């Protein structure tokens, strides 16, 4: 999984046209790149991704913020319901500090 992510990043950075390998539904994404999502919009987007890809994604909350907002985790894997010991994993974290909107938005775009 780590190498797959690096490969995608390498393709994007190298300027190689990756469009033949992109699925049609990915090109018709509702993503907007001209602003940051507010909490409500981000929650809706994460829910829609989990619903659109139930075989690869699972959305869960790991608690609430001091403002009472859910702390969402979107788990993306071939087996979203399974915890397989010793399987390599990567964790991407956005909003380590609440005022860092860019890190959150970059994770949505990935």
C-alpha angles and dihedrals in degrees: 000000000000092000092048090056091048090049092054090048091048091051092049093048096045094058093238113152104249095175096108088062097047117098118237093243089056092057090052094056120151090221117132119206099190100079146014122267119247117224094265093050092046091050091051092048094050091048091049092050092050091048094046094050107032093155092057107025138055124183119206139161120236094193141298134292122239085264091057096253121141116254101224127208119189109199112201117190143118089263108031095176096050129087104201114190118232093014109136113248138188124207120200113197127197127178095029081155114033096231096057100098095163094064091052093048094048090056091053090052093050 
